[in-house]
Amino acid sequence: VLVPLFEEKAGYKVKVVAVGTGQALAMAKEGNADVVLVHAPAAEKEAVAQGYCVDRRLVMHNDFVIVGPPSDPAGVKGKHEAAGALQAIAGTRSPFVSRGDDSGTHQVELSLWKKAGVTPAPGGWYIQSGSGMGLTLNLASEKSAYTLSDRATYLALKKNLRLDIMVEGDVLLLNIYHVMLVNPEKFPGVNKKGARAFADFMVSDRAQQMIADFVDEASGEPLFVPDADKTYEELGLSTPFG
């Protein structure tokens, strides 16, 4: 929705490489991208600190949810503390599917396990899909397992899944997107003007309104909240890095 409008207004042609945040940042660190849209605050902080990326700007957020089978074997439905829910899942050895792909979602999941004081080992009840969100949700549904998903993908696939939302509303489940430029001083070959134009567009009034108006067709629910004019404190965060 956003890229065609940007191309029309700015006159640039965008080559989109749709990968998880880990892969996106790896491309940035190799100078193989001009601009990145990512959602893994800790990894973003590292990329900025190391000088690979610059001009990190808040764009939008949605949230993560822990979903699971209607039978809810770990008894976590309705909990508001994600780490506590993971402790219960691990304690009952209820099946849990992890993306295991170094994506932004996977990194959030790992941070939640750490907060829960649990180090899950692949095998047995802890299953790694090594795949994107859609395939991971389908695998969790097939195995009557829990998983962590961004709300947007879950809503888009919900009608074909045997999974319900179990845990939501924890500030740790915020899914925050930033746009960052790949540092032209470190990588002179990047398209500096094009990257800047795209980043400026993402935080423009027009793009932010389109983000606000973008809804899931089936449920009518908005999928993202525009944030370009907000402070981190308004999102419940104490630092720019989450």
GIJO-V454732 format. One record per residue. N is the residue number from 0. RES is the residue in three letters. PSI is psi in radians with two decimals (none if undefined). NEAR is the number of other C-alpha atoms within 8 Angstrom. Layout:
n=N res=RES psi=PSI near=NEAR
n=N res=RES psi=PSI near=NEAR
This chain:
n=0 res=VAL psi=-0.78 near=4
n=1 res=LEU psi=-0.73 near=7
n=2 res=VAL psi=-0.81 near=7
n=3 res=PRO psi=-0.65 near=7
n=4 res=LEU psi=-0.73 near=8
n=5 res=PHE psi=-0.79 near=12
n=6 res=GLU psi=-0.71 near=11
n=7 res=GLU psi=-0.76 near=8
n=8 res=LYS psi=-0.66 near=6
n=9 res=ALA psi=-0.32 near=7
n=10 res=GLY psi=0.16 near=7
n=11 res=TYR psi=2.69 near=8
n=12 res=LYS psi=2.16 near=5
n=13 res=VAL psi=2.25 near=6
n=14 res=LYS psi=1.89 near=4
n=15 res=VAL psi=2.24 near=4
n=16 res=VAL psi=1.82 near=4
n=17 res=ALA psi=1.76 near=4
n=18 res=VAL psi=2.96 near=6
n=19 res=GLY psi=2.83 near=11
n=20 res=THR psi=-0.66 near=12
n=21 res=GLY psi=-0.79 near=11
n=22 res=GLN psi=-0.66 near=10
n=23 res=ALA psi=-0.76 near=11
n=24 res=LEU psi=-0.56 near=12
n=25 res=ALA psi=-0.70 near=8
n=26 res=MET psi=-0.73 near=10
n=27 res=ALA psi=-0.72 near=15
n=28 res=LYS psi=-0.24 near=11
n=29 res=GLU psi=-0.01 near=6
n=30 res=GLY psi=0.40 near=11
n=31 res=ASN psi=0.33 near=8
n=32 res=ALA psi=2.81 near=9
n=33 res=ASP psi=-0.61 near=13
n=34 res=VAL psi=2.57 near=12
n=35 res=VAL psi=2.51 near=12
n=36 res=LEU psi=1.96 near=8
n=37 res=VAL psi=2.91 near=11
n=38 res=HIS psi=0.97 near=12
n=39 res=ALA psi=1.49 near=14
n=40 res=PRO psi=-0.77 near=9
n=41 res=ALA psi=-0.74 near=8
n=42 res=ALA psi=-0.61 near=9
n=43 res=GLU psi=-0.77 near=12
n=44 res=LYS psi=-0.76 near=9
n=45 res=GLU psi=-0.75 near=8
n=46 res=ALA psi=-0.65 near=12
n=47 res=VAL psi=-0.80 near=11
n=48 res=ALA psi=-0.59 near=7
n=49 res=GLN psi=-0.10 near=7
n=50 res=GLY psi=0.17 near=9
n=51 res=TYR psi=-0.53 near=12
n=52 res=CYS psi=2.66 near=14
n=53 res=VAL psi=2.91 near=10
n=54 res=ASP psi=1.00 near=6
n=55 res=ARG psi=2.14 near=10
n=56 res=ARG psi=2.44 near=9
n=57 res=LEU psi=2.31 near=11
n=58 res=VAL psi=-0.93 near=14
n=59 res=MET psi=3.00 near=13
n=60 res=HIS psi=2.73 near=12
n=61 res=ASN psi=-2.56 near=13
n=62 res=ASP psi=2.83 near=10
n=63 res=PHE psi=2.69 near=12
n=64 res=VAL psi=2.59 near=13
n=65 res=ILE psi=2.12 near=13
n=66 res=VAL psi=2.77 near=13
n=67 res=GLY psi=3.10 near=15
n=68 res=PRO psi=2.57 near=13
n=69 res=PRO psi=-0.50 near=7
n=70 res=SER psi=-0.40 near=4
n=71 res=ASP psi=1.12 near=9
n=72 res=PRO psi=-0.42 near=7
n=73 res=ALA psi=-0.11 near=8
n=74 res=GLY psi=0.75 near=6
n=75 res=VAL psi=-0.09 near=11
n=76 res=LYS psi=2.29 near=8
n=77 res=GLY psi=-0.13 near=7
n=78 res=LYS psi=2.64 near=11
n=79 res=HIS psi=-0.03 near=8
n=80 res=GLU psi=1.92 near=8
n=81 res=ALA psi=-0.72 near=14
n=82 res=ALA psi=-0.70 near=10
n=83 res=GLY psi=-0.64 near=9
n=84 res=ALA psi=-0.71 near=11
n=85 res=LEU psi=-0.62 near=11
n=86 res=GLN psi=-0.74 near=12
n=87 res=ALA psi=-0.70 near=11
n=88 res=ILE psi=-0.80 near=13
n=89 res=ALA psi=-0.70 near=10
n=90 res=GLY psi=-0.54 near=7
n=91 res=THR psi=0.02 near=8
n=92 res=ARG psi=0.72 near=7
n=93 res=SER psi=2.48 near=12
n=94 res=PRO psi=2.37 near=13
n=95 res=PHE psi=2.27 near=12
n=96 res=VAL psi=2.16 near=14
n=97 res=SER psi=2.54 near=14
n=98 res=ARG psi=-0.69 near=15
n=99 res=GLY psi=0.56 near=10
n=100 res=ASP psi=0.21 near=10
n=101 res=ASP psi=0.36 near=12
n=102 res=SER psi=3.00 near=13
n=103 res=GLY psi=-0.71 near=12
n=104 res=THR psi=-0.77 near=13
n=105 res=HIS psi=-0.70 near=12
n=106 res=GLN psi=-0.67 near=10
n=107 res=VAL psi=-0.75 near=10
n=108 res=GLU psi=-0.81 near=10
n=109 res=LEU psi=-0.66 near=8
n=110 res=SER psi=-0.59 near=8
n=111 res=LEU psi=-0.70 near=12
n=112 res=TRP psi=-0.70 near=14
n=113 res=LYS psi=-0.77 near=9
n=114 res=LYS psi=-0.55 near=8
n=115 res=ALA psi=-0.18 near=10
n=116 res=GLY psi=0.48 near=7
n=117 res=VAL psi=2.37 near=9
n=118 res=THR psi=1.56 near=6
n=119 res=PRO psi=2.42 near=7
n=120 res=ALA psi=2.33 near=5
n=121 res=PRO psi=2.43 near=8
n=122 res=GLY psi=2.69 near=6
n=123 res=GLY psi=-2.22 near=6
n=124 res=TRP psi=-0.35 near=9
n=125 res=TYR psi=1.94 near=12
n=126 res=ILE psi=2.31 near=11
n=127 res=GLN psi=2.17 near=9
n=128 res=SER psi=-0.53 near=11
n=129 res=GLY psi=0.40 near=8
n=130 res=SER psi=3.09 near=9
n=131 res=GLY psi=-3.11 near=9
n=132 res=MET psi=-0.72 near=9
n=133 res=GLY psi=-0.86 near=8
n=134 res=LEU psi=-0.61 near=9
n=135 res=THR psi=-0.75 near=14
n=136 res=LEU psi=-0.73 near=12
n=137 res=ASN psi=-0.67 near=9
n=138 res=LEU psi=-0.74 near=10
n=139 res=ALA psi=-0.71 near=15
n=140 res=SER psi=-0.76 near=13
n=141 res=GLU psi=-0.61 near=8
n=142 res=LYS psi=0.13 near=7
n=143 res=SER psi=0.88 near=11
n=144 res=ALA psi=2.87 near=13
n=145 res=TYR psi=2.76 near=13
n=146 res=THR psi=2.90 near=13
n=147 res=LEU psi=2.25 near=11
n=148 res=SER psi=2.63 near=13
n=149 res=ASP psi=2.55 near=12
n=150 res=ARG psi=-0.66 near=11
n=151 res=ALA psi=-0.84 near=10
n=152 res=THR psi=-0.69 near=10
n=153 res=TYR psi=-0.81 near=10
n=154 res=LEU psi=-0.68 near=9
n=155 res=ALA psi=-0.54 near=9
n=156 res=LEU psi=-0.05 near=9
n=157 res=LYS psi=-0.74 near=9
n=158 res=LYS psi=-0.36 near=5
n=159 res=ASN psi=0.17 near=5
n=160 res=LEU psi=2.56 near=9
n=161 res=ARG psi=1.04 near=10
n=162 res=LEU psi=2.42 near=12
n=163 res=ASP psi=2.73 near=8
n=164 res=ILE psi=2.21 near=10
n=165 res=MET psi=-0.79 near=12
n=166 res=VAL psi=2.29 near=15
n=167 res=GLU psi=2.85 near=13
n=168 res=GLY psi=-0.17 near=6
n=169 res=ASP psi=2.38 near=9
n=170 res=VAL psi=-0.46 near=6
n=171 res=LEU psi=-0.23 near=6
n=172 res=LEU psi=0.09 near=12
n=173 res=LEU psi=2.40 near=10
n=174 res=ASN psi=1.64 near=10
n=175 res=ILE psi=2.28 near=13
n=176 res=TYR psi=2.33 near=12
n=177 res=HIS psi=2.66 near=12
n=178 res=VAL psi=2.39 near=14
n=179 res=MET psi=2.52 near=13
n=180 res=LEU psi=2.46 near=14
n=181 res=VAL psi=2.29 near=16
n=182 res=ASN psi=1.95 near=10
n=183 res=PRO psi=-0.34 near=10
n=184 res=GLU psi=-0.52 near=5
n=185 res=LYS psi=-0.55 near=7
n=186 res=PHE psi=1.52 near=9
n=187 res=PRO psi=-0.31 near=6
n=188 res=GLY psi=-0.13 near=6
n=189 res=VAL psi=2.71 near=11
n=190 res=ASN psi=1.52 near=8
n=191 res=LYS psi=-0.80 near=8
n=192 res=LYS psi=-0.73 near=6
n=193 res=GLY psi=-0.75 near=9
n=194 res=ALA psi=-0.77 near=11
n=195 res=ARG psi=-0.73 near=9
n=196 res=ALA psi=-0.72 near=9
n=197 res=PHE psi=-0.78 near=10
n=198 res=ALA psi=-0.75 near=12
n=199 res=ASP psi=-0.69 near=8
n=200 res=PHE psi=-0.74 near=10
n=201 res=MET psi=-0.48 near=10
n=202 res=VAL psi=0.14 near=12
n=203 res=SER psi=2.80 near=9
n=204 res=ASP psi=-0.72 near=6
n=205 res=ARG psi=-0.85 near=7
n=206 res=ALA psi=-0.70 near=11
n=207 res=GLN psi=-0.63 near=14
n=208 res=GLN psi=-0.67 near=9
n=209 res=MET psi=-0.66 near=9
n=210 res=ILE psi=-0.76 near=11
n=211 res=ALA psi=-0.58 near=10
n=212 res=ASP psi=-0.11 near=7
n=213 res=PHE psi=2.04 near=9
n=214 res=VAL psi=2.76 near=8
n=215 res=ASP psi=2.19 near=12
n=216 res=GLU psi=-0.65 near=6
n=217 res=ALA psi=-0.78 near=5
n=218 res=SER psi=-0.35 near=6
n=219 res=GLY psi=0.09 near=7
n=220 res=GLU psi=2.46 near=7
n=221 res=PRO psi=2.51 near=10
n=222 res=LEU psi=-0.36 near=10
n=223 res=PHE psi=2.73 near=11
n=224 res=VAL psi=2.14 near=10
n=225 res=PRO psi=2.43 near=11
n=226 res=ASP psi=0.10 near=10
n=227 res=ALA psi=-0.45 near=11
n=228 res=ASP psi=0.24 near=4
n=229 res=LYS psi=2.80 near=7
n=230 res=THR psi=2.84 near=6
n=231 res=TYR psi=-0.55 near=10
n=232 res=GLU psi=-0.62 near=8
n=233 res=GLU psi=-0.41 near=7
n=234 res=LEU psi=0.00 near=7
n=235 res=GLY psi=0.30 near=7
n=236 res=LEU psi=2.57 near=9
n=237 res=SER psi=-0.30 near=7
n=238 res=THR psi=2.84 near=7
n=239 res=PRO psi=-0.17 near=6
n=240 res=PHE psi=0.16 near=7
n=241 res=GLY psi=none near=7
